[in-house]
Amino acid sequence: MLRISLLRFLSLPSRSSSSSSLFFNPVSPHSHSQNMATSAYMTSSDSASSAKLLFRQLFEKESSTYTYLLADVAHPDKPALLIDPVDKMVDRDISLVKELGLKLIYAMNTHVHADHVTGTGLIKTKLPGVKSIISKASNSKADRLIEAGEKIHFGDLFLEVRATPGHTLGCVTYVTGDGPNQPQPRMAFTGDALLIRGCGRTDFQGGSSHQLYKSVHSQVRTC
Ligand SMILES: [Zn+2]
């Protein structure tokens, strides 16, 4: 099994206000990642608009994979989504969804994972009605195949899709929405496009270091 250190969450500066230009370095499972991610969440939940966003960072240590649970808890249905679920942790994820009283609507991937088996299929069998999402460019199967620029809505919140190829051809980054009622600071879920003090490997799966450099600088580090 490949051991790839994974970044799954990056907080981006606000486009409209430089005063909240909060930029977090990638988090690492081998450093003080939990603290950094928690502080990002705490900061995010300070503003009234972001009080609607529920955010949980989950970890699977064998593949060093972060899974993220997001939900609009101000909406009556509490619609939720999971980013990059791992198959062996599906029961944990579903228990948490139930415990928090959420309605899981999407199980989505940033890319086709070489280092672990995705849990989206398993989640769909355990929670019928959940839709899977992956990029069209990944050449994989899902209920919804997304492309750059699309929005994925959950309640009154949404994620934007950005194409960030380079680790694989089909990598995308999901960025929290831009708008008066969307959480600030914005967050980017980069999958393996951007890691802890580095990037995902580019030597297989159609990878390209040149393309990845362009992706990170044009799609992730700008907002
Ligand atoms: Zn990967």
Residues whose N, C-alpha, C, O or C-beta is under 5 A from the ligand:
A	BS01	ZN	V112 H113 A114 D192
